[in-house]
Amino acid sequence: MKTIVDHDWSDNARAEVQAFLDATPAACYLQQPDWPDLLPPSRRFRHMFLRVYQGGELCGTAVARLSPIMAGYRLAFLRRGPVVQSPNDLASVTRAVANALRQHRVASLVLNPRWGGAERARAIEALEGADARMLPQNEQSLHSATLLVDLEGGPDAILARMKQRGRRQIRQAEKMGLEVHEISSEEEAEALTPLVDGFYTARGLGRENLPAMAQQFQMTRRRGAILAGTLDGRPICAHTMIPDGDRAFWLMMAARDEPEKLPKNYLLIWHALRIAAAQGFRVYDMGGAPSMYLHDQNAAAGMAARNQFKTAFAPRQEELTPMMVLPVIPVAHALLFNARRGLRTLKRRAGDKA
């Protein structure tokens, strides 16, 4: 196998990778060639791009996010990568990527390619065959299960599959005067920035992994949409839906707290589902559901109450390949990765006590 490592994509490489991603069900927006360019600048990490070839044919790609650990070593995170055409290719491509990253003093490789459903077990088995091991649940920083709304049959069928609660909340939002429209210009998208920033700040959410509104607008030019909900002419909620392989994906949702009794987000999602269906997507990905929602009945009851909004759209549940870690430089990994984990645990506990 031959692996090419770049610090930026050439036009030819970008086109080749995009064609490869368009042909695989495991494609993810986090592994798109332009994803790093859409993010706010960061001094915490940088990106590296890898292409793996077998017999002259492209068989795997990866966007790796590199963070310094200590002593000149790095941690590489392939968020929803590497991308391959089949789980059968994962072990060999993962080994090739790890070998290439070793030359750049990467001690540990964290990865979670986007295979779900029946392919999930095959993906995990392949990664374990490449010496990767699953991270504990409390270290899964990307969701390892999600909720998918079926878009087959068009608006009437989607509405019929919804729970009565969802249909009732949609009617209530319309009755209270909420109007939803699709954003049609970059300027309109940027005008939503105060709303989005206020929502994230009030909830202590970081925005380092969320593109600015102008960049979100660019992400929806092929397919997807930015939706704004207005009440008396004033924007009070917004939602960005982007293409993610053959799925429409919930990237961002933000809303003002007032008026409290207005079910704002129900109407936003209803409009998003209709647009996604019209654009030819087969499912709408609601951006995550904790794995315990699927397995633990007591946890499921509590999660159902907290996720009342999402479950109103009658999604089906799908587990995804969890985050796994592979020692690239074993001695450095054993010392530094575990030290990093311990430090993060101490910081988390200190935050809980504050």
C-alpha positions as CSV (number, residue, x, y, z in Angstrom):
1,M,0.0,0.0,0.0
2,K,1.1,3.6,-0.7
3,T,0.1,6.4,1.6
4,I,0.3,10.1,0.6
5,V,0.4,12.7,3.4
6,D,-0.5,16.3,2.6
7,H,-0.8,19.5,4.7
8,D,-3.3,20.8,2.1
9,W,-5.2,19.4,-0.8
10,S,-4.2,20.1,-4.4
11,D,-7.2,20.6,-6.7
12,N,-6.6,17.2,-8.3
13,A,-6.4,15.5,-4.9
14,R,-9.5,17.3,-3.7
15,A,-11.5,16.2,-6.7
16,E,-10.3,12.6,-6.4
17,V,-11.1,12.4,-2.7
18,Q,-14.6,14.0,-3.3
19,A,-15.4,11.4,-5.9
20,F,-14.3,8.7,-3.5
21,L,-16.5,10.1,-0.7
22,D,-19.5,10.4,-3.0
23,A,-19.3,6.7,-3.7
24,T,-19.3,5.3,-0.2
25,P,-22.0,5.0,2.4
26,A,-19.5,5.8,5.2
27,A,-18.8,9.3,4.0
28,C,-19.2,12.0,6.7
29,Y,-19.0,15.8,6.6
30,L,-16.2,15.7,9.2
31,Q,-14.0,13.9,6.5
32,Q,-14.8,16.2,3.6
33,P,-11.8,17.9,2.0
34,D,-13.0,21.4,2.9
35,W,-14.1,20.7,6.5
36,P,-10.9,22.2,8.2
37,D,-11.2,25.4,6.1
38,L,-14.8,25.9,7.4
39,L,-13.8,25.9,11.1
40,P,-12.8,28.9,13.2
41,P,-8.9,29.2,13.5
42,S,-7.5,27.2,16.4
43,R,-4.1,27.1,18.0
44,R,-5.0,23.8,19.8
45,F,-4.7,21.5,16.7
46,R,-3.9,21.3,13.0
47,H,-5.0,19.1,10.2
48,M,-3.2,16.5,8.0
49,F,-4.7,14.8,5.0
50,L,-4.0,11.2,4.0
51,R,-4.8,9.1,0.9
52,V,-4.1,5.4,0.8
53,Y,-3.7,3.5,-2.5
54,Q,-3.7,-0.2,-3.3
55,G,-2.5,-1.2,-6.8
56,G,-2.8,2.5,-7.9
57,E,-6.4,2.8,-6.9
58,L,-7.6,5.0,-4.0
59,C,-8.9,2.8,-1.3
60,G,-9.0,5.1,1.8
61,T,-8.9,8.7,2.9
62,A,-8.6,10.5,6.2
63,V,-8.7,14.0,7.6
64,A,-6.6,13.8,10.7
65,R,-6.7,16.4,13.5
66,L,-3.4,16.5,15.3
67,S,-3.1,17.9,18.9
68,P,0.2,18.1,20.9
69,I,0.4,15.9,23.9
70,M,3.9,16.4,25.4
71,A,7.5,15.8,24.7
72,G,7.0,16.5,21.0
73,Y,4.4,13.7,20.5
74,R,1.0,14.1,19.1
75,L,-2.5,12.7,19.3
76,A,-4.3,12.2,16.0
77,F,-8.1,12.0,15.8
78,L,-9.8,10.8,12.7
79,R,-13.3,12.1,13.4
80,R,-15.6,9.6,11.5
81,G,-12.6,8.3,9.6
82,P,-10.8,6.7,7.9
83,V,-13.3,6.5,5.1
84,V,-13.3,3.3,3.0
85,Q,-15.7,1.7,0.6
86,S,-16.3,-1.4,2.8
87,P,-15.5,-2.5,6.4
88,N,-13.3,-5.2,4.8
89,D,-10.8,-2.4,3.9
90,L,-10.7,-0.9,7.4
91,A,-7.9,-3.0,8.9
92,S,-5.4,-2.5,6.1
93,V,-6.2,1.2,5.6
94,T,-6.0,1.9,9.3
95,R,-2.6,0.2,9.5
96,A,-1.4,2.3,6.5
97,V,-2.6,5.5,8.1
98,A,-1.0,4.6,11.4
99,N,2.3,3.9,9.8
100,A,2.3,7.2,8.0
101,L,1.4,9.2,11.1
102,R,4.2,7.5,13.0
103,Q,6.6,9.5,10.9
104,H,5.0,12.6,12.3
105,R,5.5,11.6,15.9
106,V,1.9,10.6,16.4
107,A,1.8,8.4,19.5
108,S,-1.9,7.6,19.6
109,L,-4.6,7.4,17.0
110,V,-8.3,7.8,17.9
111,L,-10.8,6.9,15.2
112,N,-14.4,6.1,14.7
113,P,-15.3,5.5,11.0
114,R,-19.0,6.1,10.3
115,W,-20.4,2.6,9.9
116,G,-23.7,1.8,11.6
117,G,-26.4,-0.8,11.7
118,A,-25.4,-4.2,10.4
119,E,-21.9,-3.0,9.3
120,R,-21.0,-1.7,12.8
121,A,-19.9,-5.1,14.1
122,R,-17.8,-5.7,11.1
123,A,-16.1,-2.3,11.4
124,I,-15.3,-2.9,15.1
125,E,-13.9,-6.3,14.3
126,A,-11.7,-4.9,11.6
127,L,-10.4,-2.1,13.8
128,E,-9.7,-4.6,16.6
129,G,-7.8,-6.6,14.0
130,A,-5.6,-3.5,13.5
131,D,-4.9,-3.4,17.3
132,A,-7.4,-0.6,18.1
133,R,-9.4,-0.9,21.3
134,M,-12.7,0.7,22.3
135,L,-12.6,3.8,24.6
136,P,-14.8,3.8,27.7
137,Q,-18.3,5.4,27.3
138,N,-17.3,8.5,29.3
139,E,-14.5,9.2,26.7
140,Q,-16.8,9.0,23.7
141,S,-16.7,12.7,22.7
142,L,-18.6,12.0,19.5
143,H,-22.0,10.3,19.7
144,S,-21.9,6.5,19.2
145,A,-25.6,6.2,18.4
146,T,-28.0,8.3,16.5
147,L,-31.7,8.8,15.7
148,L,-32.8,8.6,12.0
149,V,-36.1,9.9,10.7
150,D,-37.4,8.0,7.6
151,L,-38.2,10.3,4.7
152,E,-39.7,7.8,2.4
153,G,-43.2,8.5,1.0
154,G,-43.0,12.3,1.1
155,P,-44.6,14.9,3.6
156,D,-47.9,13.0,4.2
157,A,-46.2,9.8,5.1
158,I,-43.6,11.5,7.3
159,L,-46.4,13.4,9.1
160,A,-48.4,10.2,9.5
161,R,-45.5,8.4,11.1
162,M,-45.0,11.1,13.7
163,K,-46.3,10.7,17.2
164,Q,-49.5,12.6,17.9
165,R,-47.5,14.9,20.2
166,G,-45.3,16.0,17.4
167,R,-48.2,16.8,15.1
168,R,-49.9,18.7,17.9
169,Q,-46.8,20.8,18.6
170,I,-46.4,21.7,14.9
171,R,-50.0,22.9,14.7
172,Q,-49.5,24.9,18.0
173,A,-46.4,26.6,16.7
174,E,-48.3,27.7,13.5
175,K,-51.3,28.8,15.5
176,M,-49.1,31.0,17.7
177,G,-47.7,32.8,14.6
178,L,-44.3,31.2,14.1
179,E,-43.2,31.5,10.5
180,V,-40.3,29.5,9.1
181,H,-38.4,30.4,5.9
182,E,-35.3,29.1,4.2
183,I,-32.3,31.5,4.2
184,S,-31.3,32.4,0.7
185,S,-28.1,34.5,1.1
186,E,-24.9,34.7,3.0
187,E,-26.0,38.0,4.5
188,E,-29.2,36.5,5.8
189,A,-27.2,33.7,7.4
190,E,-24.8,36.1,9.1
191,A,-27.7,38.0,10.5
192,L,-28.5,34.9,12.6
193,T,-25.1,35.0,14.3
194,P,-26.2,36.9,17.5
195,L,-29.1,34.4,18.0
196,V,-26.7,31.4,17.6
197,D,-23.9,33.0,19.7
198,G,-26.3,33.9,22.5
199,F,-27.7,30.3,22.6
200,Y,-24.3,28.7,22.7
201,T,-23.0,31.2,25.3
202,A,-26.0,30.8,27.6
203,R,-25.5,27.0,27.7
204,G,-21.7,27.0,28.0
205,L,-21.3,25.3,24.6
206,G,-18.0,25.7,22.7
207,R,-18.1,26.7,19.0
208,E,-14.6,25.5,18.0
209,N,-16.2,22.7,16.0
210,L,-19.1,24.8,14.5
211,P,-18.5,26.8,11.4
212,A,-19.6,30.5,11.3
213,M,-23.0,31.1,9.8
214,A,-21.5,32.3,6.5
215,Q,-19.6,29.0,6.2
216,Q,-22.7,27.1,7.2
217,F,-24.5,28.8,4.3
218,Q,-21.8,27.6,1.9
219,M,-22.2,24.0,3.2
220,T,-25.8,24.0,2.1
221,R,-25.3,25.2,-1.5
222,R,-25.4,21.7,-3.1
223,R,-28.0,20.3,-0.7
224,G,-29.3,21.1,2.8
225,A,-30.7,24.3,4.1
226,I,-30.6,27.0,6.8
227,L,-34.0,27.7,8.3
228,A,-35.0,30.6,10.4
229,G,-38.2,30.9,12.5
230,T,-39.6,34.4,13.1
231,L,-42.3,35.7,15.4
232,D,-43.6,39.2,14.6
233,G,-40.7,39.7,12.2
234,R,-38.0,38.8,14.7
235,P,-35.8,35.7,14.4
236,I,-36.2,33.5,17.5
237,C,-34.9,30.2,16.3
238,A,-32.6,28.7,13.6
239,H,-31.6,25.3,12.3
240,T,-28.9,24.2,9.8
241,M,-29.3,20.9,8.0
242,I,-26.3,19.7,5.8
243,P,-25.7,16.8,3.5
244,D,-23.8,13.9,5.2
245,G,-23.4,11.1,2.8
246,D,-26.9,10.0,1.7
247,R,-28.3,11.5,4.9
248,A,-29.6,15.0,5.8
249,F,-27.8,15.9,9.1
250,W,-28.7,18.2,12.0
251,L,-25.7,20.4,12.3
252,M,-27.0,23.3,14.4
253,M,-30.1,24.3,16.3
254,A,-30.5,27.5,18.3
255,A,-33.5,29.3,19.8
256,R,-34.3,32.1,22.2
257,D,-35.9,31.0,25.5
258,E,-38.9,33.3,25.0
259,P,-41.8,32.9,24.4
260,E,-41.4,29.8,26.7
261,K,-44.6,28.0,25.6
262,L,-44.0,28.3,21.9
263,P,-42.8,24.9,20.5
264,K,-40.3,26.6,18.1
265,N,-38.1,23.7,17.1
266,Y,-40.9,21.3,16.2
267,L,-41.9,23.6,13.3
268,L,-38.2,24.1,12.3
269,I,-37.7,20.3,12.0
270,W,-40.9,19.7,10.2
271,H,-39.8,22.2,7.5
272,A,-36.3,20.6,7.5
273,L,-37.8,17.1,6.9
274,R,-39.9,18.3,4.0
275,I,-37.0,20.0,2.3
276,A,-34.7,17.0,2.9
277,A,-37.3,14.6,1.4
278,A,-37.7,16.9,-1.6
279,Q,-33.9,17.0,-2.1
280,G,-33.8,13.2,-2.3
281,F,-32.3,12.3,1.1
282,R,-33.5,8.9,2.4
283,V,-33.2,9.8,6.1
284,Y,-32.7,12.8,8.4
285,D,-30.0,12.2,11.1
286,M,-31.0,13.9,14.3
287,G,-27.3,14.3,15.4
288,G,-27.0,11.7,18.1
289,A,-28.6,9.6,20.8
290,P,-26.6,8.2,23.7
291,S,-26.0,4.4,23.5
292,M,-27.6,3.9,26.9
293,Y,-30.8,5.1,25.2
294,L,-30.7,1.8,23.3
295,H,-29.7,-0.7,26.0
296,D,-30.6,0.3,29.6
297,Q,-34.3,0.3,30.2
298,N,-34.1,2.6,33.2
299,A,-31.9,5.0,31.4
300,A,-34.1,4.7,28.3
301,A,-37.1,5.9,30.4
302,G,-35.2,9.0,31.6
303,M,-33.7,9.6,28.1
304,A,-37.2,9.4,26.6
305,A,-38.4,12.1,28.9
306,R,-35.4,14.4,28.1
307,N,-35.6,13.6,24.4
308,Q,-39.3,14.1,24.2
309,F,-38.7,16.5,21.3
310,K,-36.6,14.2,19.2
311,T,-38.8,11.1,19.8
312,A,-41.9,13.0,18.7
313,F,-40.7,12.5,15.1
314,A,-40.7,8.7,15.5
315,P,-37.0,8.1,14.6
316,R,-35.4,4.7,14.5
317,Q,-32.3,4.2,16.5
318,E,-29.0,3.2,15.1
319,E,-25.7,2.5,16.8
320,L,-22.5,3.7,15.2
321,T,-18.9,2.6,15.4
322,P,-17.6,4.0,18.7
323,M,-14.4,5.9,19.2
324,M,-11.4,3.5,19.4
325,V,-7.7,4.1,20.1
326,L,-4.7,2.5,18.4
327,P,-1.2,2.8,19.9
328,V,1.0,4.1,17.0
329,I,4.2,4.4,19.1
330,P,3.4,1.9,21.9
331,V,5.8,3.2,24.6
332,A,4.9,6.8,24.1
333,H,1.2,5.9,23.9
334,A,1.3,3.9,27.2
335,L,2.9,6.9,29.0
336,L,1.4,9.9,27.4
337,F,-2.2,8.8,26.4
338,N,-2.9,7.5,29.9
339,A,-1.4,10.7,31.5
340,R,-3.6,12.8,29.2
341,R,-6.6,10.8,30.3
342,G,-5.8,11.3,33.9
343,L,-5.3,15.0,33.5
344,R,-8.7,15.3,31.7
345,T,-10.4,13.3,34.5
346,L,-9.0,15.7,37.2
347,K,-10.1,18.7,35.2
348,R,-13.6,17.3,34.8
349,R,-13.9,16.5,38.5
350,A,-12.6,20.0,39.4
351,G,-15.3,21.4,37.1
352,D,-18.0,19.3,38.7
353,K,-17.0,20.6,42.2
354,A,-16.9,24.3,41.0
